[in-house]
């Protein structure tokens, strides 16, 4: 519970604990850096909110309260000495269960990994700490990220949407999205290999960044061996936040080189002015779009036009080819390890992957090499399109909502889910950065869009997402409906 001294301190500064948990990350850092608020008080306010809401939401899976208090106190001591404390000073941050946090178990939601205590921080966690962030704990996800897009793990159960317990908060980074949406953390660190930060951002009413591969250093190894090509090329870590400005701050912090990840390059975080042209993709794949999502795309397109962008409808270059490359490479690499992995997660959890493997059996060597070669063809086509129309605007998912576990309930539901995520998977295949940003509420639950840009031009994507946010506003933090579901 909130330390009474902390409450007195905040009230004495004219700020209540509930207000602090609604602040943006940039506002928290500015207040801590200036001494107007202490990092300890900010942390205690967020821990109190976790105490109140997490039992019903199951977003935060493990906590490091005592270590976080020491980290926050060290920041306050540095401020008192007049030292520089970083652009995320005192900002409470959660981290997905896939990513190592020193002293916590990196469980991936799996019982068999419950005792895998991390000896060191993963590269992005280390970068966040260097910037002054206070890591409060891990967050929930689908078991091993393989059992669907709903954040249900065998260790921690179901994460519940704060907007509607009958609608999934999305995944696989759903725990972070819920923590950020409800003020339990100011920023969450998730990852995305086909929409896993962007979908929970859409469904929880927050913003999420999928960066260019190689933009942030990462370490996604579960054991000592490095991943196969598709697993090294496609997944990327990325932040979730309540506003685009916070995404931009996190982006600047995370965009560093690290010798532990030779893929990460020290590319500039901004570039020359691009043509202010946006191609609108209303129905990627032609499978239909929920009216709520179609209206969200229209609202975002209007916002960009009002901000001075030239907006016109386009087709996605080589959409089917990109999906075939992604699916073929990922599932072929995965199939060889699936018998051992499926034994770990059990038959019920295995259904989701089995639907894919039944429909897309592994390729032979010649077929795999052809798909791998076609990846460059797809990325070239994307780069050539971006030279004329740098930005794309479209759905994260063409469906506005899913029931928890709906996508893994049958082979047909799995196909429907896959079709709805076509643009998100295309973005991953071509290596493009993307930002998911909310546009409003429909029937009491969030909807949103994504803006996609050229490789290593996250700055341009964030600029456009900011224009959408300026017109449409932000939706969070929220008080969970009925306090969440226990």
C-alpha positions in Angstrom: 0.0 0.0 0.0 1.0 3.6 -0.5 3.5 4.8 2.2 1.7 7.5 4.3 4.8 9.7 4.1 4.7 9.4 0.4 1.0 10.6 0.4 1.9 13.5 2.6 4.8 14.4 0.3 2.6 14.4 -2.8 -0.2 16.3 -1.2 2.3 18.8 0.1 3.5 19.3 -3.5 -0.1 19.9 -4.6 -0.2 16.5 -6.3 -2.3 13.4 -5.3 -1.1 9.8 -5.8 -3.9 9.2 -8.3 -2.7 12.2 -10.4 0.8 10.9 -10.6 -0.3 7.6 -12.1 -2.1 9.5 -14.8 1.0 11.5 -15.8 2.9 10.8 -19.0 6.3 9.4 -18.7 7.9 12.6 -19.9 6.0 14.6 -17.3 7.1 12.2 -14.5 10.7 12.4 -15.6 10.6 16.2 -15.8 9.1 16.4 -12.3 11.6 14.0 -10.8 14.6 15.7 -12.5 13.5 19.1 -11.2 12.9 17.8 -7.7 9.2 18.8 -7.8 8.4 15.1 -7.2 10.6 12.3 -6.0 11.1 9.0 -7.8 10.2 7.1 -4.6 6.8 8.8 -4.3 6.1 8.2 -8.0 7.0 4.5 -7.5 4.9 4.1 -4.4 1.8 5.6 -6.2 2.2 3.0 -9.0 2.8 0.1 -6.6 -0.4 1.1 -4.8 -2.3 1.0 -8.0 -0.9 -2.4 -8.8 -2.0 -3.6 -5.3 -5.5 -2.3 -6.1 -6.1 -3.4 -9.6 -3.7 -6.2 -10.6 -5.5 -8.9 -8.6 -8.5 -8.5 -10.9 -6.5 -7.9 -14.1 -3.5 -10.3 -13.8 -1.3 -8.0 -15.9 1.8 -7.8 -13.7 3.1 -11.3 -13.0 6.2 -10.7 -10.7 7.2 -7.7 -8.8 10.6 -6.3 -7.5 9.2 -3.8 -5.0 12.2 -3.6 -2.7 14.7 -3.4 -5.5 12.6 -0.9 -7.3 12.5 1.2 -4.1 16.3 1.1 -3.9 16.5 2.1 -7.6 14.1 5.0 -7.1 15.9 6.2 -3.9 19.2 6.2 -5.9 17.7 8.4 -8.5 16.5 10.9 -5.9 19.9 10.9 -4.3 21.5 11.6 -7.7 19.0 14.5 -8.2 19.9 15.9 -4.8 23.6 15.8 -5.8 22.9 17.7 -9.0 23.8 14.8 -11.2 22.2 14.0 -14.6 19.6 11.3 -14.2 18.4 10.5 -17.7 15.3 11.2 -19.8 13.2 8.5 -18.0 14.2 9.4 -14.5 11.8 7.8 -12.0 9.5 6.4 -14.7 7.9 3.1 -13.7 8.2 0.5 -16.4 7.0 -3.1 -16.8 8.7 -5.7 -19.0 7.2 -8.7 -20.8 7.9 -12.2 -19.4 10.0 -12.9 -22.5 12.7 -10.4 -21.5 15.4 -10.8 -18.9 15.2 -8.5 -15.8 18.1 -9.1 -13.4 16.9 -11.0 -10.4 13.5 -12.1 -11.8 12.6 -15.4 -13.5 12.1 -15.1 -17.2 9.3 -17.6 -17.3 7.6 -17.0 -20.7 4.5 -18.0 -18.7 5.7 -21.6 -18.6 5.8 -23.7 -15.3 9.0 -25.4 -16.5 10.7 -22.0 -16.6 9.5 -20.8 -13.2 13.0 -20.9 -11.7 15.0 -19.4 -14.6 16.3 -16.4 -12.7 18.0 -13.9 -15.0 21.6 -13.0 -14.0 21.6 -9.8 -16.1 19.3 -7.5 -17.8 18.5 -7.9 -21.5 20.0 -5.1 -23.6 16.8 -3.0 -23.8 16.2 -3.3 -20.1 19.7 -2.2 -19.4 19.2 0.8 -21.7 16.0 1.8 -19.9 17.8 1.6 -16.5 20.6 3.8 -17.9 18.0 6.4 -18.7 16.7 6.4 -15.1 13.7 4.1 -15.5 12.5 2.1 -12.5 11.6 -1.5 -13.5 8.6 -2.6 -11.4 8.2 -6.1 -12.7 7.3 -8.6 -15.4 3.9 -8.8 -17.3 1.8 -11.6 -18.6 1.7 -13.1 -22.1 0.4 -16.3 -23.8 2.5 -19.3 -22.7 5.7 -19.2 -24.7 3.9 -16.7 -27.1 2.7 -19.8 -28.9 -0.8 -20.5 -27.5 -2.7 -17.6 -29.2 -2.8 -13.9 -29.1 -4.8 -13.7 -25.8 -2.5 -13.2 -22.8 -3.3 -16.5 -21.0 -0.3 -18.3 -19.5 -0.2 -21.5 -17.5 1.7 -19.8 -14.7 -0.4 -16.7 -14.3 -3.8 -17.3 -15.9 -5.8 -14.7 -18.0 -5.0 -11.1 -18.3 -8.3 -9.1 -18.3 -9.1 -6.1 -20.4 -9.8 -3.1 -18.2 -12.4 -1.9 -20.8 -14.5 -5.1 -21.0 -13.7 -8.5 -19.5 -15.4 -10.2 -22.3 -13.0 -8.8 -24.9 -9.3 -9.8 -25.0 -6.7 -7.2 -24.3 -4.7 -8.7 -27.1 -1.2 -10.1 -27.3 1.2 -11.3 -27.0 2.3 -8.2 -25.1 -1.1 -7.8 -23.5 0.1 -7.6 -19.9 2.2 -4.5 -20.7 -0.7 -2.9 -22.6 -3.1 -3.4 -19.6 -0.5 -2.2 -17.1 0.0 1.0 -19.1 -3.7 1.5 -19.9 -4.6 1.4 -16.1 -1.8 3.5 -14.7 0.1 0.6 -13.1 3.1 1.6 -15.3 3.9 4.6 -17.5 5.6 2.5 -20.2 5.7 -1.2 -21.0 8.4 -3.1 -22.9 6.9 -5.7 -25.2 7.9 -7.3 -28.4 6.4 -7.8 -31.8 6.8 -10.4 -34.5 3.5 -9.9 -36.3 1.5 -7.4 -34.3 2.2 -8.3 -30.7 2.7 -4.8 -29.5 0.3 -3.2 -32.0 -2.7 -5.4 -31.4 -2.8 -4.9 -27.6 -2.2 -1.2 -28.2 -5.3 -1.1 -30.4 -7.4 -3.2 -28.0 -6.3 -1.4 -24.8 -6.3 2.2 -26.2 -2.6 2.9 -25.9 0.2 3.6 -28.4 2.7 1.0 -29.4 5.9 1.0 -31.5 7.3 -1.8 -33.7 10.7 -0.6 -34.7 12.9 -1.5 -37.7 14.8 -4.8 -37.1 18.3 -3.8 -36.0 17.1 -0.5 -34.5 17.1 -1.8 -30.8 19.6 -4.3 -29.5 17.8 -7.4 -28.1 18.5 -10.9 -26.9 15.6 -13.4 -27.5 17.5 -16.6 -26.8 15.8 -19.0 -24.5 18.8 -21.2 -24.3 22.5 -20.8 -25.3 21.9 -21.1 -29.0 21.0 -18.2 -31.2 17.8 -18.3 -33.2 17.3 -19.5 -36.8 17.1 -16.8 -39.5 13.4 -16.0 -39.4 13.5 -15.8 -35.6 16.5 -13.5 -35.8 15.0 -11.3 -38.6 11.4 -10.7 -37.6 10.9 -10.3 -33.8 11.7 -6.9 -32.3 11.3 -5.4 -28.9 9.2 -2.2 -28.6 7.6 0.1 -26.1 3.9 0.7 -25.3 2.8 4.0 -23.8 -0.2 6.2 -23.3 0.9 8.9 -25.7 3.1 9.2 -28.7 5.5 11.6 -27.0 6.3 8.9 -24.5 7.0 6.4 -27.3 9.4 8.9 -28.9 11.3 9.3 -25.6 11.5 5.5 -25.2 12.6 5.1 -28.8 15.5 7.6 -28.3 16.6 5.7 -25.2 16.4 2.2 -26.8 18.0 3.1 -30.2 21.6 2.3 -29.2 24.2 -0.2 -30.4 25.2 -3.0 -28.1 28.0 -5.6 -28.7 25.7 -8.3 -27.4 23.6 -7.9 -30.5 25.5 -7.4 -33.7 22.3 -6.8 -35.6 21.8 -3.5 -33.8 23.2 -0.6 -35.8 24.0 3.0 -34.6 21.7 4.6 -37.2 20.6 8.2 -36.6 17.2 8.5 -34.9 16.0 11.2 -37.3 16.6 11.9 -41.0 15.9 14.4 -43.8 12.4 15.6 -44.5 10.4 13.0 -46.4 7.6 13.8 -48.8 4.5 14.3 -46.7 2.5 11.6 -48.5 0.4 8.9 -46.9 -1.1 5.9 -48.7 -4.3 4.7 -47.1 -4.9 0.9 -47.0 -8.5 0.4 -46.1 -8.9 -3.4 -46.5 -5.6 -5.2 -46.7 -6.1 -8.6 -48.3 -9.7 -7.8 -49.3 -11.3 -9.9 -46.6 -13.5 -7.1 -45.2 -13.2 -4.6 -42.4 -15.3 -4.1 -39.3 -17.2 -0.8 -39.6 -15.5 0.5 -36.4 -12.1 -0.1 -37.8 -13.0 1.4 -41.2 -14.2 4.5 -39.4 -11.0 4.7 -37.4 -8.9 4.6 -40.6 -11.1 7.4 -42.0 -10.7 9.5 -38.8 -6.9 9.1 -38.9 -6.8 9.9 -42.7 -8.7 13.1 -42.0 -6.4 14.0 -39.2 -3.3 13.5 -41.4 -4.9 15.5 -44.2 -5.7 18.3 -41.8 -2.1 18.3 -40.7 -0.9 18.9 -44.2 -0.2 15.4 -45.5 -1.2 14.4 -49.0 -3.5 11.4 -48.5 -4.6 8.9 -51.1 -5.6 5.2 -51.3 -3.0 2.6 -52.3 -2.5 -1.1 -52.5 0.0 -2.8 -50.3 3.0 -3.9 -52.5 3.5 -7.6 -52.7 1.1 -8.4 -49.8 0.6 -12.0 -50.7 4.2 -12.6 -51.4 5.3 -11.1 -48.1 2.7 -13.2 -46.2 4.0 -16.4 -48.0 7.6 -15.5 -47.1 6.8 -14.9 -43.5 4.6 -17.9 -43.0 6.9 -20.3 -44.9 10.1 -19.3 -43.2 8.7 -19.1 -39.7 6.7 -22.3 -39.7 9.5 -24.3 -41.5 12.0 -23.3 -38.9 9.6 -23.9 -36.1 8.3 -27.3 -37.2 11.5 -29.2 -36.3 11.4 -28.1 -32.7 7.6 -28.3 -32.3 7.4 -31.9 -30.9 9.6 -31.0 -27.9 7.9 -27.6 -27.4 4.4 -29.0 -27.6 5.3 -31.5 -24.9 6.2 -28.6 -22.6 3.0 -26.6 -23.3 0.5 -29.5 -23.4 -2.2 -30.5 -25.9 -4.7 -27.8 -25.2 -2.2 -25.0 -25.6 -0.7 -26.7 -28.7 -3.9 -26.3 -30.7 -3.1 -22.8 -32.0 0.2 -23.8 -33.6 -1.2 -27.1 -34.8 -3.8 -25.2 -36.8 -1.0 -23.4 -38.6 1.2 -26.4 -39.2 -1.7 -28.4 -40.6 -2.4 -25.7 -43.1 1.2 -24.8 -43.8 3.4 -27.9 -43.6 7.2 -27.2 -43.5 9.0 -26.4 -46.8 11.8 -28.5 -48.2 15.2 -26.9 -48.5 14.7 -25.7 -52.1 11.4 -24.1 -51.2 12.8 -22.5 -48.0 15.7 -21.0 -49.9 13.3 -19.6 -52.5 11.2 -17.9 -49.8 14.3 -16.5 -48.1 15.5 -15.1 -51.5 12.0 -13.6 -52.1 12.2 -11.7 -48.8 14.7 -9.3 -50.5 12.4 -8.9 -53.5 9.5 -8.0 -51.1 11.7 -5.5 -49.2 12.9 -3.9 -52.4 9.4 -3.4 -53.6 8.5 -1.8 -50.2 11.5 0.5 -50.4 10.6 1.6 -54.0 7.1 2.4 -52.9 8.3 4.4 -50.0 10.5 6.6 -52.2 7.2 7.9 -53.7 4.7 7.5 -50.8 6.8 7.2 -47.6 3.9 6.4 -45.2 1.1 3.9 -45.1 -2.0 4.2 -42.9 -4.2 1.2 -42.2 -5.7 -1.2 -39.6 -3.7 -3.1 -37.0 -6.4 -5.7 -37.2 -9.4 -5.4 -39.5 -11.5 -6.7 -36.6 -12.4 -4.5 -33.7 -12.6 -7.1 -31.0 -12.1 -10.7 -30.1 -13.4 -12.8 -27.2 -10.6 -14.2 -25.0 -9.1 -17.2 -26.8 -11.4 -16.9 -29.8 -8.5 -17.1 -32.3 -7.4 -20.5 -31.0 -10.9 -22.0 -30.6 -11.0 -23.6 -34.2 -9.1 -23.7 -37.4 -11.5 -21.3 -39.0 -11.2 -18.8 -36.2 -7.4 -19.0 -36.5 -7.7 -18.3 -40.3 -10.0 -15.3 -39.6 -7.6 -13.9 -37.1 -4.7 -14.4 -39.5 -6.5 -12.6 -42.3 -7.4 -9.7 -40.0 -3.7 -9.2 -39.2 -2.4 -9.2 -42.8 -1.1 -5.6 -42.7 0.7 -6.1 -39.4 2.4 -9.3 -40.7 3.3 -7.6 -43.9 5.0 -4.8 -41.9 7.0 -7.4 -40.0 8.0 -9.2 -43.2 9.3 -6.0 -45.0 11.1 -4.8 -41.9 9.2 -1.5 -41.7 8.6 0.5 -38.5 5.0 1.1 -37.4 3.2 2.9 -34.6 -0.3 1.9 -33.4 -2.3 4.8 -32.1 -5.8 5.0 -30.8 -8.5 7.0 -32.5 -11.4 6.7 -30.1 -14.0 4.5 -28.5 -16.7 2.4 -30.2 -19.3 0.8 -27.9 -17.1 1.5 -25.0 -14.0 -0.2 -26.2 -10.9 1.3 -28.0 -10.2 1.3 -31.7 -7.1 2.5 -33.6 -4.9 2.4 -36.6 -1.2 2.0 -37.4 1.1 4.2 -39.4 3.9 2.5 -41.3 7.1 4.0 -42.7 10.4 3.3 -44.4 13.1 1.3 -42.6 14.9 3.3 -39.9 12.5 6.3 -40.2 10.7 5.8 -37.0 10.9 9.6 -36.6 8.6 10.1 -39.6 6.2 7.5 -38.4 6.1 9.0 -34.9 5.4 12.5 -36.4 2.4 11.2 -38.3 1.1 9.2 -35.3 1.4 12.4 -33.3 -0.8 14.2 -35.8 -3.4 11.5 -35.4 -3.2 11.7 -31.6 -3.4 15.5 -31.8 -6.8 15.2 -33.6 -8.2 12.2 -31.8 -6.8 12.5 -28.3 -5.7 9.9 -25.8 -7.9 7.3 -24.0 -5.9 6.2 -21.0 -5.3 5.7 -18.1 -8.7 4.2 -17.2 -10.2 2.8 -14.0 -10.9 -0.9 -14.8 -14.5 -1.7 -15.3 -15.8 -3.1 -11.9 -12.1 -3.2 -10.9 -11.3 -6.0 -13.2 -12.4 -9.7 -13.0 -10.9 -12.0 -10.4 
